[in-house]
Amino acid sequence: MKHTITLIIVCFLFAVSLQAQPQDKKAKEFYNQAIEQIEQNDFEKAISSLDQAIRLKPQFHQPYLQRGKLYFRLDSTRLAMEDIHMALEYGSSSGEAHFYQGYIDYMQEKSDTAIRKLTRAIQAGYQHPEVYYIRGLANYELEDYKSAIMNFTQAIDSRYDFAYAYNERGSAKMKTGDYQGAINDFKKAISYNGEKPFFYNNLGYARVQNADYKNAVEDYTRAINLDPGYYKAYVNRGLVRSTLEQYKNAETDLQKAIQIAPQNPKAYNNLALVYMKQKEFDRAIDHFNKALKRDQTLTQAYMNRGLAWENKGNLDKACRDWRMAEELGNKKATEYLKDCK
């Protein structure tokens, strides 16, 4: 009796195995079909084919990874993360899966976990320049600028014309006070991609730190020529022109920035500074008020409005503004408050 039962079980398992083989083959056919559809940018059909592959072979990890990548490209982050998790759950050792997990974590502002997962991707042999680039961005968010520079350098070593990596390395160097190094990197970014206005804006900002105002104005102008609606470049060029005592041009730039982005407080604050330099204190106070209406935590506006009130002879109002700046964490305000009762 025992022998009979064993034979029945063995036969049953053999039958299941035979049945699984055509299903496995069909699943692979759907998977290969999906790869062709992805190459043709037909993502909707590709997802449908991958759905079929997974239905026929639920533990087939490759379709999960490919579908997760597609969801990522289509901005369906939650679905992407679920599929990539399933790919790893069903045995994928792909560094690419860890890369996408880390990338999604970075996008969700989870820089610590992003770095760990990106490191796993590298350890699994997925050493594409994008892995180092995203890990550098995560380092930057955590204010670990030395590690950020190292990662951006590794990305550049893997792809010499990686313009974005040069730009981000320049930004990290700015944070460390290496302004000339930053200038060199921003120039390199522009040499490989001269169509990005923020590359020129960053270069201009780095030049300002080296007091190279003339070239900074030219950089901001190039940024504006590429994107006439790029208000940050108008704000920055306005500041530099004010430093050069080109007050009319500075005012024109800052008014343009306000026209483009009327809710941005910095343009109002900086325009007020232009009026301060010309001793037009009432106009300055009016624009500091407008800045603070849009951002009640803008400490430099309180500091500067306090100076305007002091110049008008109203020390009480000046002290009130400096106290507010001090409460918001401005350390310089403490020095100003020594003259207050």
DANOR-V90360 format. One record per pair of residues at least 6 apart in sequence whose C-alpha atoms are under 7 Angstrom apart, sorted by the first residue. I is the first residue (numbers start at 0). J is the second residue. D is the distance in whole Angstrom. If there is no record, write none. Layout:
i={I I}
j={J J}
d={D D}
This chain:
i={22 23 23 26 26 26 26 27 29 29 29 29 30 30 30 30 32 33 33 33 36 36 36 37 46 49 49 52 53 53 58 60 60 60 60 61 63 63 63 63 64 64 64 64 66 67 67 67 67 67 68 70 70 70 71 80 83 93 94 94 94 94 94 94 95 95 97 97 97 97 98 98 98 98 100 101 101 101 101 102 102 104 104 104 105 105 110 110 113 114 114 117 117 128 128 128 129 131 131 131 131 132 132 132 132 134 135 135 135 135 135 136 138 138 138 139 139 144 147 148 148 151 151 154 155 155 160 162 162 162 163 165 165 165 165 166 166 166 166 168 169 169 169 169 169 170 172 172 172 173 178 178 178 181 182 182 182 185 185 185 188 189 194 196 196 196 197 199 199 199 199 200 200 200 200 202 203 203 203 203 204 206 206 207 212 216 216 219 219 222 223 223 228 230 230 230 233 233 233 233 234 234 234 234 236 237 237 237 237 238 238 240 240 240 241 241 246 250 250 253 253 256 257 262 264 264 264 264 265 267 267 267 267 268 268 268 268 271 271 271 271 271 272 274 274 274 275 280 284 284 287 287 290 291 291 296 298 298 298 301 301 301 301 302 302 302 302 304 305 305 305 305 305 306 308 308 308 309 318 318 321 321 321 324 325 325}
j={55 55 56 51 52 55 56 52 48 49 51 52 48 49 52 62 48 45 48 49 42 44 45 45 66 62 66 62 59 62 89 86 89 90 91 86 82 83 85 86 82 83 86 96 82 78 79 80 82 83 79 76 78 79 79 100 96 123 119 120 121 123 124 125 120 125 116 117 119 120 116 117 120 130 116 113 114 116 117 113 133 110 112 113 113 137 137 140 137 134 137 130 134 154 157 158 154 150 151 153 154 150 151 154 164 150 146 147 148 150 151 147 144 146 147 147 171 171 171 168 171 164 168 164 161 164 191 188 191 192 188 184 185 187 188 184 185 188 198 184 180 181 182 184 185 181 178 180 181 181 205 208 209 205 202 205 206 198 201 202 198 198 225 222 225 226 222 218 219 221 222 218 219 222 232 218 215 216 218 219 215 212 215 215 239 236 239 232 236 232 229 232 259 256 259 260 252 253 255 256 252 253 256 266 252 249 250 252 253 249 269 246 248 249 249 273 273 270 273 266 270 266 266 293 290 291 293 294 290 286 287 289 290 286 287 290 300 282 283 284 286 287 283 280 282 283 283 307 304 307 300 304 300 297 300 327 324 327 329 320 321 323 324 320 321 324 332 320 316 317 318 320 321 317 314 316 317 317 336 339 332 335 336 332 332 333}
d={6 7 6 7 4 6 6 7 5 6 7 5 7 6 6 6 7 4 5 6 7 7 5 6 6 6 7 7 6 7 6 4 5 7 6 7 5 6 6 5 6 5 5 7 7 7 4 7 5 5 6 7 6 5 5 7 6 7 7 4 7 5 6 5 6 6 5 6 6 5 7 5 5 7 7 4 7 5 5 6 7 7 7 5 5 6 5 7 7 6 7 6 6 4 6 6 7 5 6 6 5 6 5 6 6 7 7 4 7 5 6 7 7 6 5 5 7 5 7 5 6 5 6 7 6 6 6 4 6 6 7 5 6 7 5 6 5 6 7 7 7 4 7 5 6 7 7 7 5 6 6 7 7 7 6 6 7 6 7 5 7 6 7 4 6 6 7 5 6 7 5 6 5 6 6 7 4 7 5 6 7 7 6 6 6 6 7 5 6 7 6 6 7 5 6 7 5 6 7 6 7 6 6 6 7 4 7 5 6 7 7 7 7 5 5 6 6 6 7 6 6 6 6 6 4 7 6 6 7 5 6 6 5 6 5 6 6 7 4 7 5 6 7 7 6 5 6 6 6 7 6 6 7 6 7 7 5 7 7 5 6 7 6 6 6 6 7 7 7 4 7 5 6 6 7 6 5 6 6 6 5 7 7 6 5 6}
